[in-house]
């Protein structure tokens, strides 16, 4: 079969599977819609958490950014992996014991304030919409190449699919859909990696292969370093970012992970606190499989791409180049008129423009793998993007229906009315997400990194202090969240979107990138929170008792409504 047929078959089968699961597990109550009834097994929750966590940024964009940035790209690996460990050990069990549906629910009750809840809802919506923009762009990328439609059309198709199973199934449907999506995405990620590792180094284990030697006996990383030097790029294994910026980006990604509402809510779906810990361990294992393979894919794809396009006559370029050229994500401009592709580090001489988000998707084509493997990667990319998009849309709908409508605007709303509100807000969220997918602020990984910065700046200090400090009060938490989120927003809008007079890389404060500024905003949040709480009244006695009780390592009841 040709590639187009294989793609339609594999994508069609996986989509039918997701929709079938959504129909089978559709939510019949608000508890099933928000936390899947609170009865998910640790293994299933571990699989679902891994799929929720490994978004289009992990599947499509992370290896791509490492393939272009080399050593500098390792900040994404360190930050995202370390952040999950931080979340699993430091926050998840305690939040599960608190027993609420959402992060704004925790903050509203812990800080005994609807103002705190409102600020948390605003932060949750901002983080989720920024994050989901990256997912929708990932969906559009896959559709534009493999189903040969416009990127915008691809985003709209993805919106319709997500809408169906997120709105119908809620968290219950999403959980079991994500179990299937993890199986699809990890199979799709590993199969081509194993094939190419054997092809390039003779080693079937990609994690070992990219540190191995090719058929000439040269180490693969030495070969790539040589190619980079010859073409005027920075050496692949050396970094150009300042140590300070590397530290701040890694820290922002770590603490941002621990504040991501769509990942935190996964720990409310299990029966008890012990299950939250076990499912966190399972998820870490499932995540590690992909994260240890991404650097290998980055090296394989970068080496193959350079060797197949540089100094090659344009009309003799391989078929994969033409396939991706039609999407507009790779382009050739013959600056010197010799008809050959010059791919070099000097921007004034470079004739090739490559969108880094295509590297994982194009990798099997560049390596001339069978059509079914190429189509499998397309299905995996869609699974990764759709699983996270669904989780984010649920956070958005729960923030609106549960935290705004039920908790503040209309406390006497019936369960049926709340379920309708949740589904309608999910529909609205999908439409907004689609807009951001069509008009994304940056490539997938960078867009997602900004969401992590926003989560670090807003939620992390409020959650940590809410769990570990009985003295932290509503005044401190509210002021800290407001200062943190506004400072991160200002920096992001100034240096990413050229607002407030714009700004260039040279103007970054202390050389800290927008992706790393979340750490600065988080520190300011901590400082403001603690200083203001010191000079304002202590929380009520019953709140202090709740905080004391959260930290007692015993079983907990079901999530409360």
C-alpha positions in Angstrom: 0.0 0.0 0.0 1.1 3.6 -0.6 1.8 6.0 2.3 -1.5 7.8 1.9 -3.5 4.6 2.2 -1.5 3.4 5.2 -2.0 6.7 6.9 -5.8 6.7 6.4 -6.0 3.1 7.7 -3.8 3.5 10.8 -5.2 7.0 11.7 -8.7 5.7 11.0 -8.3 2.6 13.2 -6.9 4.7 16.1 -9.6 7.3 15.9 -12.3 4.7 15.8 -10.7 3.1 18.9 -10.7 6.5 20.8 -14.3 7.3 19.8 -15.4 3.7 20.7 -13.8 4.0 24.1 -15.5 7.4 24.7 -18.9 6.0 23.9 -18.3 2.9 26.1 -17.0 5.0 29.0 -19.2 8.2 28.7 -19.7 10.1 31.9 -23.1 9.9 33.6 -22.3 12.2 36.6 -20.2 15.2 37.4 -17.9 12.9 39.4 -17.3 10.7 36.4 -16.8 13.8 34.2 -14.3 15.5 36.5 -12.4 12.6 38.2 -13.6 9.4 36.4 -15.5 8.4 39.4 -12.4 8.2 41.5 -11.9 4.5 40.9 -9.1 4.2 38.2 -6.5 1.6 38.9 -2.9 2.7 39.5 -1.6 1.0 36.3 -4.3 2.5 34.1 -3.8 5.9 35.7 0.0 5.6 35.2 -0.6 4.9 31.5 -3.1 7.8 31.2 -0.9 10.2 33.1 2.1 9.4 30.8 -0.1 10.0 27.7 -1.5 13.2 29.3 2.0 14.3 30.2 3.7 13.4 26.9 2.1 15.9 24.6 2.9 16.9 21.0 5.9 18.8 22.6 7.4 15.6 23.8 6.5 13.4 20.8 6.9 15.8 17.9 8.9 18.8 19.1 11.4 17.8 21.8 13.6 15.6 19.6 13.3 18.3 16.9 14.6 21.0 19.2 17.4 18.8 20.5 18.4 18.0 16.9 18.8 21.7 16.1 20.1 22.9 19.5 22.2 19.9 20.5 23.5 20.2 24.0 21.3 23.3 24.7 18.2 21.2 24.0 18.9 19.1 27.0 17.2 21.6 29.2 13.9 20.3 28.0 14.8 16.7 28.9 16.1 17.7 32.4 13.4 20.1 33.2 10.4 18.0 32.1 11.7 14.7 33.6 12.8 16.3 36.9 9.6 18.2 37.1 7.5 15.0 37.0 9.6 13.5 39.8 9.0 16.7 41.8 5.2 16.5 41.2 5.0 12.8 42.0 7.0 13.0 45.3 6.3 16.5 46.6 2.7 17.3 45.7 0.5 14.6 44.2 -0.2 12.4 47.3 -1.0 15.5 49.4 -3.3 17.0 46.8 -5.0 13.6 46.4 -5.6 13.5 50.2 -7.1 17.0 50.1 -9.7 15.4 47.8 -10.8 18.1 45.4 -11.5 18.0 41.7 -9.3 20.8 40.5 -6.4 23.0 41.4 -8.6 26.2 41.7 -10.8 24.1 44.0 -7.8 23.3 46.2 -6.7 26.9 46.3 -10.2 28.3 46.9 -10.8 26.0 49.9 -7.2 26.0 51.3 -7.1 29.8 51.2 -10.8 30.1 52.3 -11.4 32.8 49.6 -13.4 33.1 46.4 -10.9 35.8 45.3 -8.1 33.2 45.5 -10.3 30.8 43.6 -11.0 33.4 40.9 -7.3 34.2 40.5 -6.6 30.4 40.3 -9.3 29.9 37.6 -7.7 32.7 35.6 -4.3 31.2 35.9 -5.6 27.7 35.0 -7.3 29.0 31.9 -4.2 31.0 30.8 -1.8 28.0 31.3 -4.2 25.6 29.6 -4.9 27.7 26.6 -1.2 28.5 26.1 -0.4 24.7 26.4 -3.3 23.6 24.2 -2.1 26.0 21.4 1.0 23.8 21.0 -1.1 20.6 20.9 -3.4 22.0 18.1 -0.4 23.1 16.1 1.0 19.5 16.4 -2.3 18.1 15.1 -2.2 20.5 12.2 1.4 19.6 11.4 0.6 15.9 11.2 -2.6 16.3 9.1 -0.9 18.8 6.7 1.8 16.3 5.7 0.2 12.9 6.0 -3.4 13.6 5.0 -2.3 16.3 2.6 -4.5 19.0 3.9 -3.8 22.6 4.9 -2.5 23.0 8.5 -5.6 25.0 9.4 -7.9 22.3 8.1 -5.9 19.8 10.1 -6.4 21.8 13.3 -10.2 21.9 12.6 -10.3 18.1 12.1 -8.4 17.6 15.4 -10.8 19.9 17.2 -13.8 17.8 16.1 -12.2 14.6 17.3 -11.2 16.0 20.7 -14.5 17.6 21.1 -16.3 14.3 20.6 -14.6 12.2 23.2 -13.7 15.0 25.7 -17.2 16.4 25.8 -19.0 13.0 25.8 -16.7 11.0 28.1 -15.3 13.7 30.4 -12.4 12.4 32.6 -13.8 8.9 32.5 -13.7 8.8 28.7 -10.4 10.7 28.5 -8.7 8.3 31.0 -9.3 5.1 29.1 -8.8 6.9 25.8 -5.4 8.0 27.0 -4.5 4.4 28.0 -5.0 3.5 24.4 -3.2 6.6 23.2 -0.1 5.9 25.3 0.2 2.4 23.7 -0.1 4.0 20.2 2.3 6.8 20.8 5.0 4.8 22.5 4.9 2.1 19.8 5.0 4.7 17.1 8.0 6.5 18.7 10.0 3.3 19.4 9.6 1.3 16.1 11.3 3.8 13.8 13.9 4.6 16.5 14.9 0.9 16.7 14.9 0.5 12.8 17.1 3.6 12.4 19.4 2.6 15.2 20.0 -0.8 13.6 20.4 0.9 10.2 23.0 3.5 11.4 24.9 1.7 14.2 23.9 -2.0 14.1 22.5 -1.6 17.7 18.8 -2.3 18.2 18.7 -0.2 21.4 18.4 3.5 20.4 19.6 4.7 23.8 22.9 2.8 23.2 22.9 3.3 19.4 23.4 7.1 19.4 26.5 6.6 21.5 27.8 3.9 19.2 29.7 3.9 15.9 28.7 3.8 12.3 29.9 1.3 9.6 33.3 3.2 9.3 33.9 2.9 13.1 33.4 6.6 13.8 31.3 7.5 16.8 28.0 9.0 15.6 28.2 12.1 17.9 31.8 12.7 16.6 30.5 12.4 13.0 27.7 14.9 13.8 30.0 17.3 15.5 32.3 17.2 12.4 29.3 17.9 10.0 28.3 20.9 12.2 31.9 22.3 12.2 32.2 21.8 8.4 29.0 23.7 7.8 29.5 26.5 10.2 27.0 25.4 12.9 27.9 25.3 16.6 29.2 21.9 17.7 26.3 19.6 18.5 27.8 18.5 21.8 28.7 22.0 23.0 26.3 24.5 24.5 25.8 28.2 23.6 23.3 29.2 26.3 24.6 30.9 29.4 24.8 28.7 32.6 22.3 31.0 34.3 19.7 30.7 31.5 20.1 26.9 31.4 19.5 26.8 35.1 16.5 29.1 35.0 14.9 27.3 32.0 15.4 23.9 33.7 14.0 25.1 37.0 11.0 26.8 35.3 10.2 23.6 33.4 10.5 21.5 36.6 8.4 23.6 38.9 6.0 24.4 36.0 5.4 20.7 35.6 4.6 20.4 39.3 2.0 23.2 38.8 0.3 21.9 35.7 -3.4 21.6 36.4 -4.1 18.9 33.8 -1.4 16.6 35.2 -2.3 17.2 38.9 -6.0 16.4 38.3 -5.0 12.9 37.2 -4.1 12.0 40.8 -7.7 12.7 41.9 -8.9 9.8 39.7 -7.5 7.0 41.9 -9.2 5.5 45.0 -6.7 6.4 47.7 -3.4 8.2 48.5 -1.3 5.1 48.2 -2.7 4.6 44.6 -1.6 8.1 43.7 2.0 7.3 44.7 2.0 3.9 42.8 0.4 5.4 39.7 3.1 8.2 39.8 5.8 5.5 39.8 4.2 3.7 36.8 3.9 7.0 34.9 7.5 7.8 35.5 8.5 4.4 34.0 6.3 4.9 31.0 7.6 8.5 30.5 11.3 7.4 30.8 10.9 5.1 27.8 10.2 8.0 25.5 12.4 10.6 27.2 15.6 8.4 27.0 14.9 7.7 23.3 14.4 11.3 22.2 18.1 12.3 22.2 18.9 9.3 20.0 16.1 10.3 17.5 17.5 13.8 17.5 21.0 12.6 16.5 19.7 10.1 13.9 17.4 12.6 12.2 19.9 15.5 12.2 22.7 13.4 10.7 20.5 11.8 8.0 19.0 15.2 7.1 22.3 17.0 6.6 23.7 14.1 4.6 20.7 13.8 2.3 20.2 17.5 1.4 23.5 19.5 1.7 25.2 20.2 -1.6 22.7 18.1 -3.5 21.2 19.4 -6.8 17.6 20.6 -6.2 16.1 18.4 -8.8 17.9 15.4 -7.4 16.7 15.8 -3.8 15.0 12.8 -2.2 11.3 12.3 -2.3 10.8 13.2 1.4 12.0 16.7 0.7 9.3 17.3 -1.9 6.6 15.8 0.3 7.4 18.2 3.2 8.1 21.2 0.9 4.4 21.2 -0.2 3.5 21.8 3.5 5.7 25.0 3.6 7.6 23.6 6.6 10.8 23.2 4.7 11.9 25.6 1.9 14.8 26.1 -0.5 15.9 29.5 -1.8 18.7 29.3 -4.4 20.7 32.4 -3.3 23.8 31.7 -5.4 22.0 30.4 -8.4 24.0 27.1 -8.7 21.0 24.9 -8.3 22.4 23.1 -5.3 21.2 23.2 -1.7 23.6 25.0 0.6 22.7 24.2 4.2 25.2 26.2 6.3 25.4 28.1 9.6 25.9 31.5 8.0 22.3 32.9 7.6 23.4 35.1 4.7 24.5 32.0 2.7 22.1 29.4 4.0 19.5 28.4 1.4 17.4 25.9 3.5 14.8 26.8 6.0 13.6 23.9 8.2 10.8 23.9 10.7 12.3 22.0 13.7 8.9 20.4 14.4 9.1 18.2 11.3 12.2 16.3 12.4 10.5 13.4 14.2 7.7 13.1 11.7 10.1 13.2 8.7 12.7 11.0 10.3 11.3 7.6 9.0 10.9 9.1 5.5 14.5 10.5 5.5 15.7 7.0 6.6 13.6 5.4 3.8 11.7 3.2 6.2 8.5 1.3 5.0 5.3 3.3 4.5 3.5 1.6 7.4 6.2 2.9 9.8 5.8 6.4 8.4 2.1 6.2 8.8 2.5 4.8 12.3 4.5 7.9 13.4 1.6 10.0 12.1 -0.9 8.1 14.2 1.5 8.4 17.2 1.9 12.2 16.8 -1.9 12.6 16.7 -2.3 10.4 19.8 0.3 12.5 21.7 -1.3 15.8 20.8 -4.9 14.7 21.2 -4.4 13.0 24.6 -2.9 16.2 26.1 -5.4 18.5 24.4 -8.3 16.5 25.9 -6.8 16.7 29.4 -6.3 20.4 29.0 -9.8 21.0 27.7 -11.2 19.1 30.7 -9.3 21.4 33.0 -10.7 24.4 31.2 -14.3 23.1 31.3 -14.0 22.1 35.0 -12.6 25.5 35.9 -15.6 27.2 34.3 -18.4 24.8 35.3 -17.2 23.7 38.8 -15.0 26.5 40.1 -16.8 29.5 38.6 -20.4 28.4 38.2 -21.0 25.8 40.9 -18.7 27.3 43.6 -19.3 31.0 43.1 -22.0 32.1 40.6 -24.8 29.5 41.1 -24.1 27.2 44.1 -27.6 25.6 43.9 -27.2 24.4 40.3 -28.3 20.8 39.8 -25.8 18.0 38.9 -27.4 17.7 35.5 -27.1 21.5 35.0 -23.5 21.4 36.0 -22.7 18.6 33.6 -24.4 20.6 30.8 -22.3 23.6 31.7 -19.1 21.5 31.8 -19.8 20.2 28.3 -20.7 23.6 26.9 -17.6 25.2 28.3 -15.6 22.3 26.7 -17.1 23.2 23.3 -16.2 26.9 23.8 -12.7 25.9 24.9 -12.1 23.7 21.8 -13.0 26.7 19.6 -10.5 29.0 21.4 -7.9 26.2 21.3 -8.4 25.9 17.6 -7.8 29.6 17.0 -4.5 29.4 18.9 -3.6 26.3 17.0 -4.1 28.2 13.7 -2.2 31.2 15.1 0.4 29.8 17.4 3.0 32.1 19.1 6.0 29.8 18.3 7.0 26.2 17.5 5.4 23.5 19.6 8.0 23.0 22.3 8.6 26.8 22.9 4.8 27.4 23.1 4.5 24.6 25.7 7.6 25.9 27.6 5.8 29.2 28.0 2.8 27.4 29.6 5.2 25.8 32.1 6.6 29.2 32.9 3.1 30.5 33.6 2.3 27.5 35.8 5.6 27.9 37.7 4.9 31.6 38.2 1.3 31.1 39.5 0.5 27.7 40.9 3.6 26.1 42.3 4.2 28.5 45.3 0.5 28.6 46.2 0.3 24.8 46.2 3.6 24.1 48.0 3.0 26.8 50.7 -0.6 25.6 51.0 0.5 22.1 51.8 3.6 22.8 53.9 2.9 26.1 55.7 0.1 26.4 58.2 0.8 30.1 58.4 0.3 30.9 54.7 -3.0 32.9 54.4 -5.2 34.1 51.7 -3.7 37.6 51.5 -0.2 36.2 50.8 -1.4 33.6 48.3 -3.5 36.0 46.3 -0.8 38.7 46.2 1.9 36.1 45.3 -0.2 34.6 42.4 -1.0 38.0 41.0 2.6 39.2 41.1 3.9 36.0 39.7 1.5 35.6 36.8 1.6 39.3 35.8 5.4 39.5 35.8 5.6 36.3 33.7 2.9 37.7 31.3 4.7 41.0 31.0 8.1 39.3 30.1 6.5 36.9 27.7 4.5 39.5 25.9 7.5 41.9 25.7 10.1 39.4 24.4 7.9 36.8 22.6 5.1 39.0 21.1 6.9 42.4 20.9 4.4 44.2 23.1 5.4 47.2 25.3 7.9 48.4 22.7 9.2 45.0 21.9 12.6 43.6 22.8 15.4 41.5 21.4 17.5 38.7 22.8 20.2 41.3 23.7 17.6 43.0 25.9 16.8 40.0 28.1 17.1 40.8 31.8 20.3 39.2 33.0 20.4 37.1 29.8 17.3 35.1 30.9 15.1 33.9 28.1 11.2 34.1 28.3 11.2 30.3 28.7 13.4 30.7 31.8 11.7 33.7 33.3 9.1 31.6 35.0 11.7 30.8 37.6 12.2 34.5 38.4 8.4 35.0 38.5 8.1 32.0 40.8 10.7 33.3 43.2 8.9 36.7 43.3 5.7 34.8 44.0 7.3 33.0 47.0 8.8 36.2 48.4 5.6 38.3 48.1 3.5 35.4 49.5 5.6 34.9 52.6 6.2 38.6 53.3 2.5 39.5 53.1 1.4 36.5 55.1 3.8 37.5 57.9 2.1 40.9 58.3 -1.5 39.8 57.9 -3.8 37.6 60.1 -3.1 33.9 60.3 -5.6 31.5 58.7 -8.6 30.2 60.7 -7.9 27.3 63.1 -9.9 24.9 61.0 -7.8 25.6 57.9 -4.6 25.1 59.9 -6.0 21.7 61.0 -6.8 20.7 57.4 -3.2 21.5 56.5 -1.9 19.4 59.4 -4.2 16.6 58.3 -3.1 16.6 54.7 0.5 15.7 55.7 -0.5 12.7 57.8 0.4 9.6 55.7 -2.9 7.7 56.0 -5.6 6.6 53.6 -8.1 9.2 52.3 -11.7 9.0 51.3 -13.1 9.7 47.9 -12.8 13.1 46.2 -15.6 15.3 47.5 -17.8 17.5 45.4 
